[in-house]
Amino acid sequence: MRQTTVPDSKTKAKLIEAAEELLSEVGFDAVSVRDITTKAGTNVAAVNYHFGGRDALLALIAQRHVAAVNEERLARLEVIESLGGTPALEDLVEAWLQPVVAHARKGEFPEKILLRLIGRLFGEHSGSLLPSAMDGYKNATDRFKRSIETIIPELDPIVVVWRIHFLNGAMSQLLTQEGALLQ
């Protein structure tokens, strides 16, 4: 999968950073081009000039983070499967969740913001916003589904997929509602 990185242009980088922070705070639907450009200290036309529009900027951000998480998930699954035998379900769950935290810790952005952003990416994704990121997510889901089916063959495949989605939902809720569970 092609990895998208932050562009060299200072203006592009400022727009991406501003958008990531705003997306982490309020979500995809609530962020406007004006919000992004005001936070980045650029003019409103900068988003269209550098990215072709708001949706293209948000898709770039989603692709960057979702692709990295899913690639790490698949790499961890490869290691588990290379050990031979039947993997432990706990190892598969860890291989699914741990890349989210690992990605946030590798980022050049504050970990807290990246965790919230990733939570929103996995929790608020829409097919129209994240088509390329969704391909990688679907591939990772399919691979994990097959592995889980070898451990628990009596489970209906649809149930396995729903359990993976519920796992993502719980992760997204935890990451985006920081502290809510502790109050």
N, C-alpha and C positions, 0 to 999 in steps of 0.2 A: 504494500500500500504506500502511496506517495505521502510523505510527511511534509506538512506545510509549516514553515517557520515564520517568525516575526520578520517583516521586511527590514532592509537596511535604512530606509528613509525614516528620518526622525519624525516627520509628520505622521506617516503610517503607523509607526510604533506607538506614538502618543495616542492615536485614535484607537488602536487595538487595546492598549492598556486601559484607556478610559472606558471603552465598551465592556471589557472584561470586568472591571470593578462595578460598573453600573448593573450589568447583567447579574452579577453575583448578589447584588443588594436587592433588586426589585424584579428580576426575571425578564424574559425575552419580550413579552407583550407590552410591558410598561416602558421600555426604553425607546426613546425617539432619536432621530438623527441630531436634533437640536441639543438634546441632553448630552449626547456623546461629544459633539463638537464643542459645546460650552466647557465640559470637563477637560477636554484635550487642549483647549485654548486655540482652536482653529476655526475657520469659517465653515458655514453649513455646506458649502459646495465641496469641501475636502473629502467627504465620504464618497460622494459620487465620482469625483475625480480619481481618487486612489483605489476605490473598490468596486465602483459601478452601482453603488446603492447600499442601503442599510442591510438588506437581506444577504447580499454577497459578503459584507463584512461579518455579519453574525455567523454565516455558514463557514467562513474561514476560521473563525474562533472555535466553532464547534468541531470542525474537522481536526484542527490542531490537537485539541484535548481528547476528544472521543477516540480518535485514531490511536493516539499514544497509549491510552488506557487499554483499548482492545488488543493492541499488539502485545502489550505486556501480559495480558490475560492469556493469550494464546501461547506465548513463550513459556509461561509457568505451567500451562496445561501440557505442553510438549515434554517438559521435564518430568512431570508426574507420570505421564504415559510411558516415558522411556524407561522408568524403573521396573516396568513389567508388573504383572499381577493385577489384582483389582484395587484401584485407588480408594482411599478413604474419602467418604463424602465430605468430611471436615476439610480435607486438603483441597478439594474442588471448590468449596465455598471460600476458603481463604484465597485461592488462586483467582477467584472472581472479584473479591472485594479489595484485597491488598493493593492491587495496581492503582486504585483510585488515590489512596493515601501516598503511595510511592511517587505517583506523578505530581501530586501537589507539593511534595517535599523537594522535587527536582526543579521546580519552576523558579523563574526569576521574579515572580510575583509573591507577595505574602501568602503563606500557606493557608491561612484562614479564608482569604478571599478565593483562592483557587479551589479549596474544598467546597465552598458554597457554590461557586460557578459550576464545578463538575456535577454537584448534586442537581443543580438546575438543568444542566445539559442532559443528564440521564432521566430526569424527572419531568421535564417540560418539553422534551423533543417533539417536533412535529415533522411529518414526512416532507412537507414543503420546505422547511427550513434546513433540514439536515440530510438530504438524500445520500450524499456520499458518505457521511458519517454513519448513517443507518446501515449501509451495506456492510461495513466492518462490524458493526454491532450485531447484525443478523448472522454473520459468519461466526463470530465468537459465541453467540447464543446457540447456534446449531452444533458447534463442536462440543460445547459443555453439555448440551442436551444429550448427545450421543454417549458421552462419557458417563453421565448420570444414569442413563438407561442401562448401561452395563452393570452398574452397582445395584439398581433397583428395577429389574426388568418387569416387575408386575405393575409398575406405574404406567398409566396411559400417557403417551407422548405429549398430549395436549396439557396434561397436568404438570408435567415436567417443565414445559415452556412457561406456564402460568406461575409456577414456583420461582423460576428465574426472574420473571417480571416483578413478582412480589418482593423478592430479595432486593431488586433495584429500587423499587418503590420505598422500601424501608430505609435503604441506604440514602436515597435522595432526601427523604423526609428528615433524617438525622443530620445530614450535612447542611441543609438549607434552613433548618429551624434551630440553629445553634442555641444551646442553653434551654430551649423550651421544655425538654424532657427532665431537666434538672431542677426546675422551679417548683 
